Amino acid sequence: MRILAVFNKSLWLLAYSRLVCGKWYQNEPAPIVIWHGMGDTCCDNSTMGSVIATIEDELPGVYVHSIKLGSTESSDRNAGFLGNLNTQIDQVCEDLADIKELQNGVNMMGFSQGGLFLRALIQRCPSLKTKTLVTFGSPHGGISRIPECSSDSDFMCNWMRRLASRGVYSWYVRDHVVQAQYFKDPERIDQYLKYNMFLPDINSDLGEANDDYRKRITALEKVVLIRFSDDNLISPAVSSWFGFVDSDGQDVPLQNTTLYSEDRLGLRELDASQRLDFVTLNGKHMNIGEKELRSIVSRYFSPGQKPDSRQKVMFVQGEYL
């Protein structure tokens, strides 16, 4: 009886301490999975390392996993330029299944092309239980121009561009150059549908909707699509909101696409239920300040936040408008 009494007292003290802290177990932050963009690595202290530190500071106790392809940071960076996306997505799905902290539900945050890859991961990896997906400047609708390199001395990036210039739909390039696998020529849509081995599938561009993909997207509590007002890397910038351009180069918003009108991925359903947010961040591609990052993390990943509240906002100088 004494053991039982001590045990009950311990439980009461544990509950009381969580109540005093205002943090019950079920309201602790869900783990967060992040995927970096082109030219970056999982763990660079000045980029993703800084992002992880900011998230952990904003959400004390949160578990953050940064996706890494390969055994080294160098191999991870190279995999952002050269590799088969279908194989990479499958590998990441297997890797995450072995991490015990991720088995009861996760939030996801992707940067540039990493956001596109996370969305594909959600669609193709049934073992993942994803709550909220946030993407920064991610080419969900594809790109009509291969991204520029930030430096002439970036060998891998410039090698990627040289390969792509030989023909994005050629047999070698389409299977090995990452950026070619989400390239979409608005003047050659027929070749895109025939030869691109990644984007037409995950965007249900091939005619019939994939019921599994749609089911997994509509199961999300919230999808947050962030674009940059002066994006200088993703072309067209409206791709970050699932839009694209027509053969004349004019922007076509998501709401005017077949993807939306036929609701092939469930985006219209998310939109109608106020679970699809369109956010604009002021500045060039990946121009994310610490204040803006903290605001996004707090707004969408904090325990107890209501996922059904719509946010259609713009950041200017770190403040919401």
C-alpha positions as CSV (number, residue, x, y, z in Angstrom):
1,M,0.0,0.0,0.0
2,R,2.9,2.4,0.8
3,I,4.4,1.7,-2.6
4,L,1.1,2.5,-4.3
5,A,0.7,5.7,-2.2
6,V,4.2,6.8,-3.2
7,F,3.5,6.0,-6.8
8,N,0.3,7.9,-6.8
9,K,2.0,10.9,-5.1
10,S,4.7,10.8,-7.8
11,L,2.1,10.9,-10.5
12,W,0.4,13.8,-8.8
13,L,3.7,15.7,-8.6
14,L,4.5,15.0,-12.2
15,A,1.1,16.2,-13.3
16,Y,1.4,19.3,-11.1
17,S,4.8,20.2,-12.4
18,R,3.5,20.0,-16.0
19,L,0.5,22.1,-15.1
20,V,2.7,24.7,-13.5
21,C,4.8,24.8,-16.6
22,G,1.7,25.0,-18.7
23,K,2.9,22.0,-20.7
24,W,1.0,18.8,-20.5
25,Y,2.6,15.8,-22.3
26,Q,0.0,15.7,-25.1
27,N,0.8,19.3,-25.8
28,E,4.5,18.9,-26.2
29,P,5.8,19.8,-29.7
30,A,5.8,17.2,-32.3
31,P,9.1,16.2,-33.8
32,I,10.2,18.3,-36.9
33,V,11.8,16.9,-40.0
34,I,13.7,19.4,-42.2
35,W,15.2,19.1,-45.7
36,H,17.7,21.6,-47.0
37,G,17.9,23.1,-50.4
38,M,20.2,23.0,-53.4
39,G,23.9,23.6,-52.5
40,D,23.3,23.2,-48.8
41,T,23.9,20.4,-46.4
42,C,22.0,18.8,-43.5
43,C,24.2,20.2,-40.8
44,D,26.2,23.3,-41.9
45,N,26.4,25.4,-38.8
46,S,25.8,28.6,-40.7
47,T,22.6,27.3,-42.4
48,M,20.7,24.2,-41.3
49,G,22.6,24.1,-38.0
50,S,21.4,27.6,-37.3
51,V,17.9,26.7,-38.3
52,I,17.9,23.7,-36.0
53,A,19.2,25.8,-33.1
54,T,16.5,28.5,-33.6
55,I,13.8,25.9,-33.8
56,E,15.0,24.2,-30.6
57,D,15.2,27.5,-28.8
58,E,11.7,28.5,-29.9
59,L,10.2,25.1,-29.0
60,P,12.1,23.8,-26.0
61,G,12.3,20.0,-25.9
62,V,11.4,19.5,-29.6
63,Y,13.2,16.8,-31.5
64,V,14.5,18.0,-34.9
65,H,15.8,15.7,-37.6
66,S,17.7,17.1,-40.6
67,I,17.7,14.8,-43.6
68,K,21.1,13.7,-44.9
69,L,21.7,11.7,-48.0
70,G,25.0,9.7,-47.8
71,S,27.4,9.3,-45.0
72,T,29.1,12.7,-45.1
73,E,28.0,16.3,-45.5
74,S,29.9,16.4,-48.8
75,S,27.9,13.5,-50.2
76,D,24.7,15.0,-48.9
77,R,25.5,18.3,-50.8
78,N,26.4,16.4,-54.0
79,A,23.1,14.5,-53.8
80,G,21.3,17.8,-54.1
81,F,22.7,18.1,-57.6
82,L,23.2,14.6,-58.9
83,G,21.0,11.5,-58.2
84,N,17.7,9.9,-58.9
85,L,15.0,11.5,-56.9
86,N,12.8,8.4,-56.9
87,T,15.6,6.4,-55.3
88,Q,16.4,9.2,-52.9
89,I,12.8,9.5,-51.7
90,D,12.6,5.8,-51.1
91,Q,15.9,5.8,-49.2
92,V,14.8,8.7,-46.9
93,C,11.5,6.9,-46.3
94,E,13.4,3.8,-45.1
95,D,15.8,5.9,-43.0
96,L,13.1,7.8,-41.2
97,A,11.2,4.5,-40.4
98,D,14.2,3.5,-38.2
99,I,14.1,6.7,-36.0
100,K,11.9,5.9,-33.0
101,E,11.3,9.6,-32.2
102,L,9.4,10.0,-35.5
103,Q,6.9,7.2,-35.1
104,N,4.0,9.0,-33.5
105,G,3.7,11.9,-35.9
106,V,5.9,14.7,-37.2
107,N,5.8,18.2,-38.6
108,M,7.9,19.0,-41.7
109,M,9.7,22.1,-42.9
110,G,11.4,22.2,-46.3
111,F,13.7,24.8,-47.8
112,S,13.7,25.4,-51.6
113,Q,13.8,22.1,-53.4
114,G,13.8,20.3,-50.0
115,G,10.2,21.3,-49.6
116,L,9.3,19.7,-52.9
117,F,11.1,16.5,-51.8
118,L,9.3,16.5,-48.4
119,R,5.9,16.8,-50.1
120,A,6.8,13.8,-52.4
121,L,7.9,11.9,-49.3
122,I,4.5,12.5,-47.7
123,Q,2.8,11.2,-50.8
124,R,5.0,8.1,-51.2
125,C,5.9,7.1,-47.6
126,P,2.8,5.6,-45.9
127,S,4.8,4.9,-42.7
128,L,5.1,8.6,-42.0
129,K,2.3,10.3,-40.0
130,T,2.7,14.0,-41.0
131,K,0.7,16.7,-39.3
132,T,1.8,20.0,-40.9
133,L,4.0,20.7,-43.9
134,V,5.7,24.1,-44.3
135,T,7.7,24.9,-47.4
136,F,9.9,27.9,-48.2
137,G,10.3,28.8,-51.9
138,S,9.7,25.3,-53.1
139,P,9.1,24.5,-56.8
140,H,5.9,22.5,-56.3
141,G,4.7,23.5,-59.8
142,G,8.1,22.8,-61.4
143,I,10.7,25.2,-62.9
144,S,10.9,26.6,-66.4
145,R,14.5,27.5,-66.1
146,I,17.4,25.6,-64.5
147,P,18.6,27.5,-61.3
148,E,21.6,29.7,-61.5
149,C,24.7,29.0,-59.3
150,S,25.6,31.4,-56.6
151,S,29.3,31.2,-57.5
152,D,31.4,30.4,-60.5
153,S,33.6,28.3,-58.3
154,D,30.8,26.0,-57.2
155,F,31.9,23.0,-59.3
156,M,29.0,20.7,-58.6
157,C,26.4,23.4,-59.4
158,N,28.1,24.4,-62.6
159,W,28.6,20.8,-63.6
160,M,24.8,20.2,-63.0
161,R,24.0,23.2,-65.3
162,R,26.4,21.9,-68.0
163,L,24.8,18.5,-68.0
164,A,21.3,20.0,-68.0
165,S,22.2,22.2,-71.0
166,R,22.7,19.0,-73.1
167,G,19.0,18.3,-72.8
168,V,16.9,17.9,-69.6
169,Y,14.9,15.1,-71.2
170,S,17.9,13.1,-72.5
171,W,18.2,9.6,-71.0
172,Y,21.2,10.3,-68.8
173,V,20.3,13.8,-67.6
174,R,16.7,13.0,-66.7
175,D,17.8,10.2,-64.5
176,H,20.8,11.8,-62.8
177,V,20.4,15.6,-62.7
178,V,18.2,16.4,-59.8
179,Q,17.0,19.8,-61.1
180,A,16.1,18.2,-64.5
181,Q,13.7,16.0,-62.6
182,Y,11.4,18.9,-61.7
183,F,12.0,20.9,-64.9
184,K,8.9,21.6,-66.9
185,D,9.1,23.3,-70.3
186,P,5.9,25.2,-70.8
187,E,6.4,25.0,-74.6
188,R,7.1,21.3,-74.6
189,I,4.5,19.9,-72.2
190,D,4.2,16.7,-74.2
191,Q,7.9,15.9,-73.8
192,Y,7.7,16.8,-70.1
193,L,4.8,14.3,-69.6
194,K,6.6,11.6,-71.6
195,Y,10.2,11.9,-70.4
196,N,10.2,13.5,-66.9
197,M,10.4,10.7,-64.4
198,F,9.5,12.5,-61.2
199,L,7.3,15.6,-61.2
200,P,4.5,14.4,-63.5
201,D,3.9,11.5,-61.1
202,I,3.9,13.4,-57.8
203,N,1.8,16.2,-59.4
204,S,-0.7,13.8,-60.9
205,D,-0.1,15.4,-64.3
206,L,-0.4,12.1,-66.2
207,G,-4.2,12.0,-66.3
208,E,-5.7,10.2,-63.4
209,A,-5.2,11.1,-59.8
210,N,-3.3,8.8,-57.5
211,D,-5.8,8.0,-54.7
212,D,-3.0,7.2,-52.3
213,Y,-1.2,10.5,-52.9
214,R,-4.5,12.4,-52.5
215,K,-5.4,10.6,-49.4
216,R,-2.1,11.4,-47.7
217,I,-2.2,15.1,-48.7
218,T,-5.8,15.6,-47.5
219,A,-4.9,13.9,-44.2
220,L,-2.6,16.8,-43.3
221,E,-3.7,19.3,-40.7
222,K,-2.1,22.2,-42.5
223,V,0.0,22.9,-45.7
224,V,1.8,26.2,-45.6
225,L,3.2,27.5,-49.0
226,I,5.7,30.3,-48.6
227,R,7.0,32.2,-51.6
228,F,9.5,35.1,-51.8
229,S,8.4,38.4,-53.2
230,D,11.6,38.8,-55.2
231,D,12.6,35.2,-55.8
232,N,15.7,35.2,-58.0
233,L,16.2,31.4,-58.1
234,I,12.9,29.6,-58.6
235,S,11.4,30.4,-62.0
236,P,8.5,30.9,-62.1
237,A,8.2,32.2,-58.5
238,V,4.5,31.3,-58.5
239,S,5.6,27.6,-58.5
240,S,6.1,28.0,-54.7
241,W,2.2,28.2,-54.6
242,F,1.8,25.3,-57.0
243,G,1.3,27.7,-60.0
244,F,3.2,27.8,-63.2
245,V,3.3,29.7,-66.5
246,D,1.6,29.2,-69.8
247,S,3.3,28.9,-73.2
248,D,3.3,32.7,-73.4
249,G,5.2,33.0,-70.1
250,Q,2.2,34.4,-68.2
251,D,1.6,33.3,-64.6
252,V,-1.1,30.7,-64.1
253,P,-2.1,30.5,-60.4
254,L,-2.9,27.2,-58.7
255,Q,-6.7,28.0,-58.7
256,N,-6.6,28.1,-62.6
257,T,-4.9,24.7,-63.0
258,T,-6.4,21.3,-63.7
259,L,-4.6,20.1,-60.6
260,Y,-6.9,22.3,-58.6
261,S,-10.1,22.2,-60.6
262,E,-10.1,18.4,-60.7
263,D,-8.6,18.3,-57.2
264,R,-6.1,15.6,-58.2
265,L,-3.9,16.1,-55.0
266,G,-6.6,17.3,-52.7
267,L,-5.4,20.9,-52.6
268,R,-8.8,22.3,-53.3
269,E,-10.2,20.3,-50.4
270,L,-7.5,21.6,-48.1
271,D,-8.2,25.2,-49.4
272,A,-12.0,24.8,-48.8
273,S,-11.4,23.6,-45.2
274,Q,-8.9,26.5,-44.5
275,R,-6.0,24.1,-44.3
276,L,-4.0,25.6,-47.1
277,D,-2.1,28.8,-46.4
278,F,-0.4,31.1,-48.9
279,V,2.3,33.2,-47.3
280,T,4.7,35.8,-48.9
281,L,8.1,36.5,-47.4
282,N,9.6,39.8,-48.4
283,G,12.9,39.5,-50.3
284,K,15.0,37.3,-52.5
285,H,15.1,33.5,-52.5
286,M,15.8,32.0,-49.0
287,N,16.0,35.5,-47.5
288,I,14.7,34.3,-44.1
289,G,15.6,36.3,-41.0
290,E,15.6,34.7,-37.5
291,K,12.5,36.7,-36.5
292,E,10.6,35.5,-39.5
293,L,11.7,31.9,-38.9
294,R,10.7,32.1,-35.2
295,S,7.3,33.5,-36.2
296,I,6.6,30.6,-38.7
297,V,7.8,28.0,-36.2
298,S,5.7,29.4,-33.4
299,R,2.6,29.9,-35.5
300,Y,2.5,26.5,-37.1
301,F,4.4,24.1,-34.8
302,S,3.7,25.3,-31.3
303,P,1.6,22.9,-29.2
304,G,-2.1,23.8,-29.0
305,Q,-2.2,25.9,-32.2
306,K,-5.4,25.5,-34.1
307,P,-4.5,24.0,-37.6
308,D,-7.8,25.3,-39.2
309,S,-7.1,29.0,-38.9
310,R,-6.3,30.5,-42.3
311,Q,-3.2,32.7,-42.7
312,K,-2.7,34.6,-45.9
313,V,-0.1,37.1,-44.9
314,M,3.0,38.9,-46.0
315,F,6.2,39.4,-44.0
316,V,7.8,42.9,-44.3
317,Q,10.8,43.7,-42.2
318,G,10.0,40.8,-40.0
319,E,6.4,41.7,-39.3
320,Y,3.1,40.2,-40.5
321,L,0.8,42.4,-42.6
